[in-house]
Amino acid sequence: MINKILYGPQTKAAIENFPFDYHTVLLEFVYAIVEVKKATARANLKAGKVTKKISEKMASACDQILAGKYDDQFPVCAHHGGAGTSVNMCVNEVIGTLAGAHPNDDVNSSQSTNDVNPSALKIASIRLTEKLLKSLLYLIKVFDEKSIEYKDVKKLARTHIQDALPTTLGAEFGSYRDILKRDKKRIEDALSYFYELNMGGTAIGNKINAPEIYITEFYKEIRKVTGISKLVPADNMMSQTSSDSDFCFLSTAVNILCLDISKMSIDLRFMASGPKGGIGEIFFKELQPGSSIMPGKVNPVIAETMNQTYYIVSGKNLSIHQAAEGAHLELGIMLPVIADSLITILKLVDTALVLFADRGIKNIVVNRKRCLEHLEKSTAYSTLLTPRLGYDAVSKIVKESIKTGRTMREIILEKKILSTEELEKLLKV
């Protein structure tokens, strides 16, 4: 449903100034700004800066927006200059029209774009990151289940993509599980910085035009409005107005997660190569035809999607870091690209984690015979045999295996160097 235009001249100016063929400011960010406005409407009433009637009308307008009734009233392009003043004023104008209030004197009372937008981005990021962490925990659980399922699947471990040592597929999946656990801890550590807001600092963080009673009441209200009980004012609001490094920390932690998942996906694609002319230790159940010209071809599309997810996230992470470096003196002026990139990252990765679990890891089928075949035909057993037989003796066995094409097991048993029982005991993984 298209409503009549509720925004005003500042929004119209932004539409003209930033006419890019790009999406508008993401609603997660808009809604978080609206939540801030609802809390300020109540806080400003307690501070005596707006009347009870205006406060209630502004709060009601915020509720209507948060219910999704006016999503079409926020047409500001996500790619814009001005530190986000355009989106802050768009919200102010829409609330002002709905409430019969002045967008600056009432809706924006005791505030600045410079404390509203970073605070709103932190609120939006907390919610999205908490959702992402639940999805990550689910992926960890799936890997854990696979580590148990495959614990007895003996296979060849590789370093430098060369034969190395014996291992099990379960051990590899257990390793992946614990890599993800460390990634989860890093994200949780980064998120801990997001509960401190610079709201109340106004333009540069020194609280100009923001009464202490308003600041105190705001934090009471924002905790109620958002349901996030840990939100508190930063000890030094200037430090959080002039620096966007908290956003870099979270972005980097999520980027590392994606890097690790991309590495795992490369591993899985390698193990699934073939099915006849490659490694072929695992394969993925078919989700869609792999080729428009080669019948029967199956591609590892989910693993490839995880690789490309990392490429996208890595690029946006770099944008966030560069934008944070572009903060000048007392203000992080490049917040629009940070907000757009960070919210996009968190939403994209949340979806990717569940996709990887359900359509990637759960869809793996193991070729146990092939796993054992690669192990037996390799020279991976040599390291396990060296403590018993000695380096020189094992070297001779390895060279003979390579020269004749016979396995090390066959040579050892044929020459009666060890009995079957002794060999099995030494080769136990």
Buried (B, 14 or more C-beta within 10 A) or exposed (E): EEEEBBBBEBBBEBBEEBEEEEEBBBBBBBBBBBBBBBBBBBBBBBBEBBEEEBBBBBBBBBEBBBEEBBBEBBBBBBBBBBBBBBBBBBBBBBBBBBBEBBBBEBBBBBBBBBBBBBBBBBBBBBBBBBBBBEBBEBBBEBBBBBBEBBEEBBBBBBEEEEBBBBBBBBBBBBBBBBBBBEBBEBBBEBBEBBBBBBBBBBBBBEBEEBBEBBBBBBBBBBBEBBEBEEBEBBEEBBBBBBBBBBBBBBBBBBBBBBBBBBBBBBBBBBBBBBBEEEBBBBBBEEBEEBEEEEEEEBBBBBBEBBBEBBEBBBEBBEBBBEBBEBBEEBBBBBBBBBBBBBBBBBBBBBEBBBBBBBBBBEBBEBBBEBBBBBBBBBBBBBEBBBEBBEEEEBBEBBEBBEEEEBBBBBBBBEEEBBEEEEBEEBBEB
